[in-house]
């Protein structure tokens, strides 16, 4: 699950609240071991997500770097290249899935 958590620091534009919340949800899912909490555990799950999101926001606002901000599109393109090198092209993955 945590493989979906992406680096949020030093990007232009800065990480949005939605990105921070998504990373917080993934973290709490990993720690709790559940993708969706039961009704009785929903308040605790939501409280934990909100606390983590607030802490991450505070952290990102406090960090300092001398490096130039990264561009989201170029970082996404690099990730696609790494994925293709690791897993092959998307068309080859689709053809394998469609075989009986």
Backbone bond lengths (Angstrom), bond angles and torsions (degrees), N, CA, C in turn:
res aa  C-N    CA-C-N  psi(-1)  N-CA   C-N-CA  omega(-1)  CA-C   N-CA-C  phi
1 X - - - 1.435 - - 1.520 112.23 -
2 X 1.302 118.58 -41.60 1.466 121.03 -173.67 1.514 112.84 -71.21
3 X 1.316 117.69 -10.01 1.449 118.29 177.06 1.516 111.08 -62.99
4 X 1.334 117.19 -19.57 1.455 121.27 -179.71 1.517 113.00 -81.33
5 X 1.306 117.92 -9.32 1.458 120.12 178.55 1.530 107.99 -78.99
6 X 1.308 115.17 121.87 1.459 121.25 -177.20 1.525 110.22 -103.07
7 X 1.317 115.39 156.75 1.457 121.09 174.47 1.524 108.43 -62.70
8 X 1.313 116.48 132.70 1.457 121.05 -177.00 1.526 112.88 -113.37
9 X 1.317 117.48 -9.53 1.464 120.85 -175.57 1.514 112.07 -90.22
10 X 1.311 115.42 144.09 1.462 125.68 172.39 1.525 112.84 66.88
11 X 1.318 115.92 46.86 1.452 121.50 173.47 1.514 109.19 -117.40
12 X 1.322 115.40 151.38 1.459 120.72 173.83 1.518 107.27 -118.84
13 X 1.292 119.34 118.97 1.453 129.30 -2.62 1.528 111.22 -71.96
14 X 1.311 115.03 164.84 1.472 120.78 -178.79 1.518 110.66 -63.31
15 X 1.324 115.58 161.71 1.460 121.41 -179.90 1.524 110.37 -58.76
16 X 1.319 115.03 138.96 1.461 120.12 -179.94 1.526 110.08 -85.34
17 X 1.324 115.44 166.05 1.463 120.09 176.13 1.518 110.55 -59.67
18 X 1.331 117.10 -37.07 1.465 121.45 -179.99 1.531 110.99 -64.19
19 X 1.331 117.27 -41.09 1.464 120.72 178.75 1.524 111.01 -66.22
20 X 1.316 116.09 -41.51 1.467 120.52 179.59 1.522 109.80 -65.30
21 X 1.325 117.15 -42.66 1.468 121.34 179.78 1.533 110.30 -64.70
22 X 1.331 117.77 -42.21 1.462 120.98 179.50 1.533 110.86 -61.22
23 X 1.318 116.97 -42.06 1.466 120.67 178.08 1.530 110.39 -66.08
24 X 1.317 116.48 -38.56 1.466 120.84 178.90 1.523 111.12 -64.67
25 X 1.324 116.75 -41.90 1.468 120.74 177.98 1.517 110.04 -62.36
26 X 1.330 117.27 -44.62 1.470 120.25 179.62 1.525 110.90 -61.13
27 X 1.316 116.91 -40.88 1.456 120.58 179.82 1.527 110.58 -64.22
28 X 1.319 117.52 -47.19 1.460 121.03 -179.14 1.524 110.67 -65.77
29 X 1.327 117.86 -36.17 1.475 120.69 175.53 1.525 110.45 -60.68
30 X 1.314 115.80 -43.45 1.469 120.25 -179.41 1.519 110.60 -65.47
31 X 1.312 116.65 -47.59 1.468 121.02 -177.36 1.519 111.26 -65.40
32 X 1.341 116.83 -41.50 1.462 120.38 -177.39 1.528 112.65 -80.44
33 X 1.313 116.63 -22.25 1.463 120.13 -179.24 1.519 113.54 79.83
34 X 1.332 116.95 15.05 1.460 118.51 178.62 1.521 110.50 -135.15
35 X 1.322 114.61 141.86 1.452 119.91 178.62 1.519 111.14 -78.15
36 X 1.318 115.86 -35.20 1.453 121.14 179.49 1.518 107.55 -138.65
37 X 1.320 116.93 121.39 1.462 118.77 -178.11 1.530 111.67 -72.21
38 X 1.301 115.90 157.41 1.457 120.60 174.31 1.519 108.71 -67.84
39 X 1.319 116.59 164.25 1.474 120.64 -179.73 1.521 111.48 -55.35
40 X 1.327 116.35 -40.55 1.461 120.10 -177.61 1.534 111.66 -68.75
41 X 1.334 117.43 -26.96 1.465 121.35 -178.75 1.532 113.65 -96.14
42 X 1.325 117.70 -5.43 1.462 120.45 -178.42 1.529 113.98 -56.36
43 X 1.335 119.77 -44.53 1.470 118.56 179.78 1.534 113.13 -61.17
44 X 1.309 117.00 -41.36 1.471 120.42 179.17 1.529 110.51 -66.71
45 X 1.320 116.61 -41.34 1.464 122.32 179.28 1.529 109.47 -61.50
46 X 1.333 116.65 -49.08 1.461 121.75 -178.55 1.525 111.24 -64.50
47 X 1.315 116.87 -40.48 1.470 120.93 178.07 1.528 110.48 -62.19
48 X 1.332 116.47 -42.18 1.466 120.75 179.22 1.531 110.69 -64.64
49 X 1.325 117.21 -43.13 1.471 121.00 178.36 1.526 109.80 -60.15
50 X 1.318 116.94 -45.67 1.470 120.75 179.81 1.522 111.91 -63.04
51 X 1.330 117.18 -40.86 1.473 120.85 178.77 1.519 111.51 -65.37
52 X 1.331 116.58 -43.99 1.476 120.51 178.94 1.521 109.98 -64.49
53 X 1.322 117.77 -43.75 1.467 121.22 179.91 1.531 110.46 -60.38
54 X 1.314 117.03 -42.60 1.466 120.44 178.70 1.525 111.07 -64.41
55 X 1.317 116.60 -41.51 1.467 120.85 179.45 1.527 111.21 -66.19
56 X 1.326 117.11 -41.67 1.465 120.79 178.89 1.524 110.00 -65.09
57 X 1.318 117.41 -42.12 1.465 120.69 177.71 1.521 110.43 -59.71
58 X 1.308 116.67 -45.35 1.475 121.13 178.10 1.531 110.34 -61.54
59 X 1.319 116.77 -43.98 1.465 120.53 178.97 1.521 111.26 -60.76
60 X 1.336 117.05 -50.55 1.458 120.45 -178.06 1.525 111.87 -60.97
61 X 1.323 116.12 -36.02 1.466 119.84 178.31 1.522 112.62 -72.62
62 X 1.324 118.04 -20.78 1.465 122.60 -177.74 1.523 113.78 -93.58
63 X 1.328 117.52 -23.45 1.461 120.52 -176.64 1.521 111.27 -69.56
64 X 1.330 114.95 146.46 1.461 122.31 -179.29 1.521 107.84 -129.10
65 X 1.327 116.34 140.85 1.460 120.80 175.99 1.519 109.47 -146.66
66 X 1.323 114.88 154.32 1.468 119.23 175.55 1.529 110.37 -98.14
67 X 1.333 116.94 -4.68 1.463 121.08 179.60 1.522 110.18 -74.56
68 X 1.308 115.30 149.11 1.463 120.05 176.74 1.528 109.25 -68.84
69 X 1.324 117.64 145.84 1.467 119.78 178.41 1.523 111.32 -60.50
70 X 1.330 115.37 144.53 1.457 121.10 179.07 1.521 109.90 -83.55
71 X 1.320 114.97 152.09 1.452 121.97 177.57 1.531 108.68 -94.12
72 X 1.316 117.49 127.47 1.468 121.79 -176.24 1.525 112.45 -60.54
73 X 1.324 116.50 -41.80 1.465 119.83 -177.80 1.519 112.10 -65.49
74 X 1.323 117.73 -42.71 1.468 119.63 179.87 1.532 110.50 -68.66
75 X 1.339 117.43 -36.53 1.473 120.24 177.34 1.526 110.63 -66.63
76 X 1.333 117.54 -37.83 1.466 121.34 177.67 1.528 110.20 -66.05
77 X 1.327 117.15 -39.49 1.466 120.87 178.42 1.530 110.46 -63.81
78 X 1.325 116.59 -41.58 1.469 120.10 177.24 1.525 110.65 -62.13
79 X 1.324 117.09 -39.22 1.468 121.15 179.58 1.527 110.59 -64.57
80 X 1.332 117.73 -39.25 1.462 120.74 177.43 1.531 110.72 -63.30
81 X 1.317 116.62 -41.95 1.471 120.39 179.04 1.532 109.88 -62.26
82 X 1.343 116.96 -44.53 1.469 120.02 178.45 1.533 110.65 -62.54
83 X 1.319 116.87 -39.68 1.467 120.40 179.70 1.519 111.10 -65.68
84 X 1.324 117.14 -41.86 1.463 120.38 177.99 1.523 111.51 -64.12
85 X 1.330 116.85 -39.72 1.460 119.91 178.12 1.523 110.61 -65.51
86 X 1.318 116.46 -37.11 1.461 120.79 -177.19 1.518 112.64 -79.23
87 X 1.337 116.48 -43.55 1.465 120.35 -171.87 1.513 114.42 -111.34
88 X 1.319 118.84 -7.75 1.455 121.20 -175.11 1.517 110.04 92.54
89 X 1.321 116.19 -179.35 1.462 119.25 -178.58 1.516 110.50 -74.69
90 X 1.297 115.61 159.76 1.461 121.07 -179.89 1.516 110.22 -62.19
91 X 1.340 118.37 -39.77 1.467 120.94 -178.61 1.531 111.03 -63.98
92 X 1.338 117.86 -35.18 1.463 119.34 178.57 1.522 110.93 -71.75
93 X 1.322 117.63 -32.38 1.459 121.09 177.32 1.523 109.25 -68.35
94 X 1.316 117.11 -42.68 1.468 120.84 178.55 1.514 111.50 -63.28
95 X 1.329 117.88 -42.01 1.459 119.53 -177.71 1.522 111.46 -67.16
96 X 1.341 117.87 -33.55 1.458 121.34 177.21 1.521 109.97 -68.07
97 X 1.321 117.86 -41.26 1.463 121.42 179.95 1.518 112.21 -65.70
98 X 1.333 117.53 -31.46 1.460 121.06 -176.92 1.525 113.54 -83.33
99 X 1.313 117.30 -8.62 1.459 119.61 179.29 1.532 109.80 -76.48
100 X 1.353 116.12 145.26 1.476 118.64 179.93 1.495 113.26 -67.43
